[in-house]
């Protein structure tokens, strides 16, 4: 999710705005919608690292 939506965010710089109200925004709508999904990807990554099973050695 992080890679996909980060690439989408960067790709949106190359596109022209689709509707006129985006001309006044600092970021276009595709970038604004990509930011929460990148954050969700980071949160899932953090959650998965915290919830790894403990690896104990059997002696």
N, C-alpha and C positions, 0 to 999 in steps of 0.2 A: 504494500500500500504506500509506503514511504516513497519508493522509487517511482512508482506509477504516477502518483499525484504531484510529486516534485517535478517530474518531466512535463506533466500537463501544465503546471504553473509556469514553467519556463517557456513552453511552446506558445502560451497565450500572449507573450510579448510580441510574437511574430504576426499574429493575426490582426486584422482590422476589426474595429468594433462593429457589432452586428446591429445595435440599436443606438439611437442618438443620445439617450441619457447616459450611456457609458462614457461619452466624451468628457464629462465633468468629473468622473470618478478617477481617483489615483490608480486604481487597479480595475481591470475589467471583470465582468461577472464570472467568467471561468476561473480566474485567479482567486476571487473571493470565495467561490465554492470549493476550490481545491485546498485551501488552508485548513479548514476543519478536518478534512480527510487525512491530511499529512499528520495532524496532531493525533488523530485516532490511531494511525499506524504507529506513531511513537509510543503512545500509551499501551497499545497491545504488546509492543516489543518489551517495554519495561515490565508489564505484568507477567509476560512469559518468563523473563529472566528471574523474577522474584519467586515464581511458583514452580521452579524446577525441583524435581525430587532430589533429596539428598543422596549423594553418592558415597556410600561407606564401603570400606574394604573389608571383605570377610577373611579373617585369619583363622 
